[in-house]
């Protein structure tokens, strides 16, 4: 059941990214070009996601997920790892115009460029934990 619900949710998410144009790198880069040819469509996509989720999270209080587990109840600690990761994510998003969701969705039509981007993104994800651990050790010594 969990696998089927995950497949349905992922398909809806990918379809939404495609229909909204968020798999088009020029749309995302246009959103980030606030002093040039700014494209506000990403704001509407974000609003269409954030506003319903605000209410959905309010409805999770005192409930259990349909397929087991628990809803998260704590907020992440704002530390150097979260800030550094957010900055690196934003830089990559701005340079490439893709983040993980649209990168996977664009594999179906973006050819070798999409495969190359996904490989580079996956490599970055794999090395992030060891690099983060080393940076934590360096910060502890300072």
HELIX and SHEET records of a PDB file:
HELIX    1   1 UNK A    2  UNK A   20  1                                  19    
HELIX    2   2 UNK A   25  UNK A   32  1                                   8    
HELIX    3   3 UNK A   41  UNK A   59  1                                  19    
HELIX    4   4 UNK A   80  UNK A   96  1                                  17    
HELIX    5   5 UNK A  100  UNK A  105  1                                   6    
HELIX    6   6 UNK A  106  UNK A  108  5                                   3    
HELIX    7   7 UNK A  111  UNK A  141  1                                  31    
END                                                                             
